[in-house]
């Protein structure tokens, strides 16, 4: 990675630069979505948040996401279907009430996703974000 790209990447994580690549958060539980957005914004990420997969893909019309935080059990498209629509190589954190099923599904599809159980513990969420960012 060039020095300029590295600096832009670091700056994008620590600022609300409107041109920074966004983090996509898709969660139908408004309280959990608000919490995750607040944590990410506190760390300087520009966040696009949606309550459904279809809404997320409509909102994400610019540069590809830096990474995505996706609920599995969404109305309409589930989190795995949303992940399939993202650009190749975008890291994904799956948030689910059934982490065993999510791990099984991810391994069947040979996907390297982070999987977090609901209720999302702050330390686990922040560790997962640090691992993919």
N, C-alpha and C positions, 0 to 999 in steps of 0.2 A: 504494500500500500504506500503510495507516495506521501510525502510530508504534508502536502496540501490536503489530500483526501483524509489523512489521519486527523488533521486539525479540524476539518469540516465535520467529521464524524464526532469528535469530542465536543465541538461547539454545538452540534445538533442535539446532543444528549443533555446539554446543560442550559439550553436556552429555549425560548418560545419563538424561535425564528420561524416565520410563516413559510419559509421555503424548505425547512428541515423535513426529512422524510418522516411521516407520521407513524405512530403506533396505533394499531387497530384493536379496539376492545369491543367484543360482541357478547353481550350478556342480557338476557331478558329480565333478570331480577334487578329492578332499578336501584335498590340499595347497594347491592354488590357491585354493580356497574359504577355507581357514583364513587364508592370506596376505591376501586381499582384505578379509575381515572384520577382521583385525588392523589394517590400514591405516585402514579406515573408523572403527573404534572409537577408534583413536589420535587421529583428528580430531574425536572427540566424537559421532559418529553412533550412533543406536540401530539395530542391524542385525538383520534376520530373514534367516537363511541356510537354504538347502535344497539338496538334491542332485537334485531333480527338479521339473519344472513343477507337477505335481499336488500335491506336498508344499508347494511355495511358496504356491500359491493357498489351500490349507487353512490355512496358518499366517498368511497375510495377511488376517485377518478383521476388522480394525478400520479405523482411518483409512487413506486411500490412502497409498501409498509416496511419499516425497519424490522418489526416483528409483530405478531398478532397474539392476542389473548382471547381465546374462543371458548364459549360454553358449548357443550355437546348437545344438550337438550333444548334446542331453540325452536320456536314456531317456524314452520316452513323448512328452509334449509338447515340442517344441523351443522355443528362446528366443523366436522370433517369435510362436508360439502363446501363450506366456505373456504377452508384451507386449500382444497383442490383448485379453487379459482384464483388463489394468490400466485404471484410470480414464483418461479422455482427458486428455492434457496431461502425463502423468507422463514425465519424461525417461528415456531408456534408453541404457545403454552395452552394446553387444554385444561379447562376448569370443569369439573363434573361431579355429580353426586355418586357416580359409579366408576371409580378409577380403575378397578380391575377390568371391567368391560372396555374402557377406553384404552388401557394398555394393550389388551388383546387385539382390539381393532387396529391400533397403530402398528403393532408388530406384524399382523397379517398383511398390512399394506406396505411394510418395510419403511415406516415413517419414524423419524427420530424426533418425537415431540416430547416436551416436558408435560407431565400430567400432574395436576393438583386436585386434591379432593375438596369438595365443599363440606363444611364451611372453610373458606380460605383463611389460613393462618397468616398473619402479617409477615412473619419471618420466612415462611416457605415462599410466599409470593415475591418478596423482595429478592430472595436467593434465586428463584427461577428467572426473574427479570435480569439480574446480574449475569446469569449464566448464558442468556441468549443475546444480550446487548453487546 
